[in-house]
Amino acid sequence: MDYNEHITRDPNVCGGEPVIKGTRVTLRTILASLAEGSAIQEILQDFPTLSEEDVRAAIAFAATSAQDDLPAPGLPNVA
């Protein structure tokens, strides 16, 4: 999934936090809801401007960001 079709950053919207395009719903809000155990359908009920693809884009963005932020595994220490 190309999450860039769903996500934008604008310094004039929510302080530049990533949001779903055309909304003020931040990725942080979506991901926090998922982390608390909310199902996608519950998030869609809470934020009717979102689509299921928007929520999945937030997940894809987080997965890519986590991969970029994780340290590379070190080489084994051979003594």
C-alpha positions as CSV (number, residue, x, y, z in Angstrom):
1,M,0.0,0.0,0.0
2,D,1.2,3.5,-0.9
3,Y,0.4,5.3,2.3
4,N,1.5,8.6,0.8
5,E,-1.9,8.7,-1.1
6,H,-3.6,8.9,2.3
7,I,-1.2,10.8,4.6
8,T,0.1,14.4,4.6
9,R,2.0,16.8,6.7
10,D,1.3,20.5,6.7
11,P,2.8,22.9,9.3
12,N,-0.5,24.7,9.3
13,V,-2.5,21.6,10.2
14,C,-2.2,20.0,13.7
15,G,1.3,21.5,14.1
16,G,2.7,19.5,11.2
17,E,1.9,16.1,12.6
18,P,1.0,13.5,9.9
19,V,-2.7,13.5,9.3
20,I,-5.1,11.7,7.0
21,K,-5.5,13.9,3.9
22,G,-8.6,16.1,4.0
23,T,-9.0,15.7,7.8
24,R,-7.5,16.8,11.0
25,V,-7.3,13.2,12.3
26,T,-3.7,12.5,13.2
27,L,-1.9,9.2,12.7
28,R,-1.1,9.3,16.4
29,T,-4.8,9.3,17.2
30,I,-5.5,6.3,15.0
31,L,-2.5,4.3,16.2
32,A,-3.3,5.1,19.9
33,S,-6.8,3.8,19.3
34,L,-5.5,0.6,17.8
35,A,-3.0,0.2,20.6
36,E,-5.9,0.5,23.1
37,G,-7.6,-2.4,21.3
38,S,-10.1,-0.6,19.1
39,A,-11.1,-2.4,16.0
40,I,-10.9,-0.7,12.7
41,Q,-14.8,-0.5,12.6
42,E,-14.8,1.2,15.9
43,I,-12.3,3.8,14.7
44,L,-14.4,4.4,11.6
45,Q,-17.5,5.0,13.8
46,D,-15.5,7.4,16.0
47,F,-14.1,9.2,12.9
48,P,-16.7,9.0,10.1
49,T,-14.5,11.0,7.7
50,L,-12.0,8.1,7.6
51,S,-12.1,5.0,5.4
52,E,-10.7,1.6,6.1
53,E,-7.9,2.3,3.6
54,D,-7.0,5.4,5.7
55,V,-6.6,3.3,8.8
56,R,-4.6,0.7,7.0
57,A,-2.4,3.5,5.6
58,A,-1.7,4.7,9.1
59,I,-0.6,1.1,10.0
60,A,1.6,0.9,7.0
61,F,3.2,4.3,7.8
62,A,3.9,3.1,11.4
63,A,5.4,-0.1,10.2
64,T,7.7,1.7,7.7
65,S,8.6,4.3,10.4
66,A,9.4,1.6,12.9
67,Q,11.6,-0.3,10.4
68,D,13.5,2.9,9.7
69,D,14.0,3.7,13.4
70,L,15.1,0.2,14.6
71,P,18.8,-0.2,14.9
72,A,20.4,-2.6,12.6
73,P,21.4,-5.9,14.2
74,G,25.0,-6.0,15.2
75,L,27.5,-8.4,13.9
76,P,28.1,-11.4,16.2
77,N,31.0,-10.9,18.6
78,V,33.6,-13.6,17.6
79,A,36.3,-14.1,20.1
